[in-house]
């Protein structure tokens, strides 16, 4: 998986591409550390537009992000969830934990 971080429209965006699984934990953790450092935007968006697969470890990483963001006074949302990725997120009831667009 590849990650990139940017700031647009008053929010930090973590863009993911490829397989979001356990092998991506270092890249994801580095992206999380980058968006949480300092006094950056209060909104963090995780962009799934280019993600073609995710597994249960991805859910753990998203929950870790949510918990760290909350302790920093920031909110997390998920964006551009489509196809099989959207189905897996819905089955896991992540709509109750995150704002999904």
Secondary structure, 3 states (H helix, E strand, C coil): CEEEEEEECCEEEEEEEEEECHHHHHHHHHHHHHHHCCCCCCEEEEEEEEEEEECHHHHHHHHHHHHHHHHCCCEEEEECCCHHHHHHHHHCCHHHCCEEC
